Amino acid sequence: MPRTRHAAASIPWNRRRGLEMSARLTRWRPRVGLAPIAWFAIALYVAFLLFPIAQTVATSLTDRNPLKAESAFVGLDNYLRLFTDPRLASSLRVTLIVVVAVTVVANVIGLLFAMLLDRPTAGYRVMRTIIFIPQVLSGVIVAFIWRTILTQNGLLNSTLLGVGVIDRPVSWIGTPELATFSICVVVIWTTIAFATVVYTASLQSVPSELYEAARMDGAGALDRFRNVTLPMIAPGMTISVVLCLITTFKLYDIIAVLTGGGPANTTQSTAFYLITVAFTNNRFGYASAIAIFLLLLTAVSAYGLTALLRRREARL
């Protein structure tokens, strides 16, 4: 013990001080761990998600207008107006049509493409890359491309007239029914790329031994798909379906460029109507109420569909 004290006393004071601080940091570091990173992530979550939502809720209880110096508290009047607004009801109908069509069709076609392209060769990898291009492009660019195709003198009408399918140009984005159909087609075209990538990744995770065992048991292609493929890709299917639904609920950019909400406001989605109320009519209070309504509708639909698909996964 005296020898230890003598050795410690022989160490210079500044070096001994550094060793003591290093030992304290070594003891302190395991207790801290990733706590600073976790708190930083929580702070970002609060600052960029919870706080804007709380601010939107507060604004929805007022008649805020950027052209007025002051805003008054109106309580739930903006939310009660939601039930009597015909344009909101029309936009909600368009939104639900597009959501259902895109979610179902894009996932079915995406699964078919994934099964066709689930090959290890370089050629199939190139084709998978090409199919993913629409997902990489901006929605504005996609809408501009399709607008040039769907106009009266566009590529689609010119082709159909050339082969004799139609005798006069069709107004694909000038009539309410065809405009809604055209929006669905364009959004499906972009969403198929995402669904194909998700299903391809899911298919590549299925062990080949399961297919070999099914073949040895005499299972045909349909039986292998139903009893092997579907159960194994069920988690990926849940992810693809739910994300397609969430993305389509907030659809704005493609509609804004392709149809501008027309003709006669018949292709306005709820998100498009929200932007119109906020930045054209300058009714920030009512627009905030629509935003909260859309948030709740999307959240309830997404969580409900997720729970339904999770139960389906368990049955499979």
LINQUI-V79846 format. One record per pair of residues at least 24 apart in sequence whose ideal C-beta (glycine too) atoms are under 7 Angstrom apart, sorted by the first residue. I is the first residue (numbers start at 1). J is the second residue. Records with the same first field share a line. If there is no record, write none. Layout:
BEGIN
I=J / J
END
This chain:
BEGIN
56=288 / 291 / 292
57=292
59=284 / 285 / 288
60=285 / 288 / 289 / 292
62=285
63=285
64=284 / 285
65=282 / 283 / 284
66=282 / 284
67=282
71=285
74=285
78=285 / 286 / 289
79=289
81=286
82=289 / 290 / 293
87=265 / 273
88=273 / 290
90=268
91=268 / 269 / 270 / 272 / 273
92=270
94=180 / 267 / 268 / 269
95=249 / 269 / 270
97=180
98=183 / 184 / 187 / 248 / 251 / 269
99=245 / 248 / 249
101=184
102=184 / 187 / 188 / 191 / 244 / 248
103=241 / 244 / 245 / 248
105=188
106=188 / 191 / 192 / 195 / 244
107=195 / 240 / 241 / 244
109=192
110=192 / 195 / 196 / 199 / 240
111=199
113=192 / 196
114=196 / 199 / 200 / 203
115=203
117=200
118=200 / 203 / 204
128=200
131=193 / 196
132=193 / 197
133=193
134=189 / 190 / 193
135=190 / 193 / 194
139=253 / 254
140=253 / 257
142=186 / 190 / 254
143=186 / 253 / 254 / 257 / 258
144=257
146=186 / 258
147=257 / 258
150=182
173=258 / 259
174=263
175=263
176=263 / 266
179=259 / 263 / 266 / 267
180=267
182=258
183=254 / 255 / 258 / 259 / 267
186=254 / 258
187=248 / 251 / 254
191=244
195=240 / 244
198=236 / 239 / 240
199=233 / 236 / 240
201=236
202=233 / 236
203=233
206=232
230=316
231=316
234=312 / 313 / 316
235=313
238=306 / 309 / 310 / 313
241=305 / 309
242=302 / 305 / 306
245=301 / 302 / 305
246=298 / 302
249=294 / 298
270=294
END
